[in-house]
Amino acid sequence: MAQTRTKQEVLEADFLALRAKILEVAAGLDRFDRANGEWPGDPRRNRLDEAIRLLLIDEPERAEHVQLLFSRAYDEGWRDKLGL
């Protein structure tokens, strides 16, 4: 049976990679804020904001919630639409 890691072990293993990804997100948002022009009202930016809010929820299903936020709703007729 696989042994689960402790929270400290997870933090030791993942901290630097997580920190780098958070910095990358912050830099992208900074570029958006510094860009010229008017806010286009693009729903993609709104989804980014919602994803960040989801990250702050203290529950183990954050990744699933973020994935669903960026996913299309399931369409039973997808095969027909793609000609498969």
C-alpha positions in Angstrom: 0.0 0.0 0.0 1.3 3.4 -0.9 2.2 5.6 2.0 0.9 9.2 1.9 3.2 12.1 2.4 3.0 14.5 5.3 2.0 18.1 4.8 5.6 19.1 5.6 6.9 16.7 2.9 4.5 18.1 0.3 5.6 21.6 1.2 9.3 20.7 0.9 8.8 19.0 -2.4 6.4 21.5 -4.1 7.1 25.0 -2.5 9.5 26.3 -5.1 7.5 25.1 -8.1 4.3 26.6 -6.6 6.0 29.9 -5.8 7.2 30.1 -9.4 3.8 29.5 -10.8 2.2 32.1 -8.5 4.8 34.6 -9.6 4.1 33.8 -13.2 0.4 34.5 -12.7 1.1 37.7 -10.9 3.4 38.9 -13.7 0.7 38.1 -16.3 -1.9 40.1 -14.4 0.6 43.0 -14.0 1.1 43.0 -17.8 -2.6 43.1 -18.3 -3.0 46.0 -15.8 -0.1 48.0 -17.4 -1.4 47.5 -21.0 -2.8 50.4 -22.9 -6.4 50.6 -24.0 -9.8 50.1 -22.5 -11.0 47.0 -20.7 -12.7 44.9 -23.4 -15.0 43.1 -21.0 -13.6 39.8 -22.2 -15.0 36.9 -20.1 -11.6 35.2 -20.1 -10.3 37.8 -17.7 -13.4 37.3 -15.5 -12.7 33.6 -15.4 -9.1 34.2 -14.3 -10.4 36.4 -11.4 -12.8 33.6 -10.5 -10.1 31.0 -10.6 -8.0 33.0 -8.2 -10.9 33.2 -5.8 -11.4 29.4 -6.1 -7.7 28.9 -5.1 -8.4 30.6 -1.8 -11.2 28.2 -0.8 -9.9 25.8 1.8 -10.9 22.4 0.4 -9.1 19.6 -1.4 -11.1 19.9 -4.7 -9.7 23.2 -5.8 -8.1 21.7 -9.0 -11.4 20.2 -10.0 -13.3 23.5 -9.5 -10.7 25.4 -11.5 -10.7 22.8 -14.3 -14.5 23.0 -14.5 -14.4 26.8 -14.6 -12.2 26.6 -17.8 -14.1 23.7 -19.4 -17.0 23.6 -21.7 -20.2 22.0 -20.6 -20.5 18.4 -21.8 -22.5 18.1 -25.0 -23.8 14.6 -25.8 -23.9 15.4 -29.5 -20.1 16.3 -29.7 -19.4 13.4 -32.0 -22.0 14.5 -34.5 -20.8 18.1 -34.4 -17.2 16.9 -35.1 -18.3 14.4 -37.8 -17.1 11.4 -35.8 
